[in-house]
């Protein structure tokens, strides 16, 4: 995994694809208080991650957020994987 100025590049799979999360995710202090959102939307990355953590499948998440694609969801997972201590969901939110 390699850090870049614009975002996180993550190598995964056997084809060694590289995901640049900055192409999908941004932080702007004027949008949603600076929390990570999907570029061009006000959809919080945290909201999508919580939906997935609660057991929603990809089809449901994409139906709930029609502006997103499967690549957005992959970017959200890569983003979260690179920042495990960056405001993780609380157990109470997940129903634990």
Buried (B, 14 or more C-beta within 10 A) or exposed (E): EEEEEEBBBBEBEEEEEEBBBBEBBBEEEEBBEEBBBBBEBEBBBBBBBBBBEEEBEEEEBBEEBEEBEEEBBBBBBBBBEBBEEEEEBEEEEEEE
